[in-house]
């Protein structure tokens, strides 16, 4: 199963954004 790189990049960016928000609000 191969996932398009665009989807992987989007998921990675979303995950990093979620980590940043969790640091700010202590929640995800």
N, C-alpha and C positions, 0 to 999 in steps of 0.2 A: 504493500500500500504506500503510494507516494503522495505527499501533500504538496500542493503548489507553494513555492517559496514566498509568494505574496501573503498567503494565509499564515505561514509560519512567522513571517516578519510581523504581521498584524498582531498575532497572538503574543509574540515576544514584547512588542511595544505596549500592548494592553497590560501584560503581566507587570512590566516595569512601572507603568502608570499606577497600577493597583498597589504596588509596593510603596510608591511615593505617597499615595493617598493614605495608606495604612500607617505610614510614619507620621503623617500630619494629623490624622483623625484617630489613630490607633484602632482602625477598623477597616474592613475591606468589603 
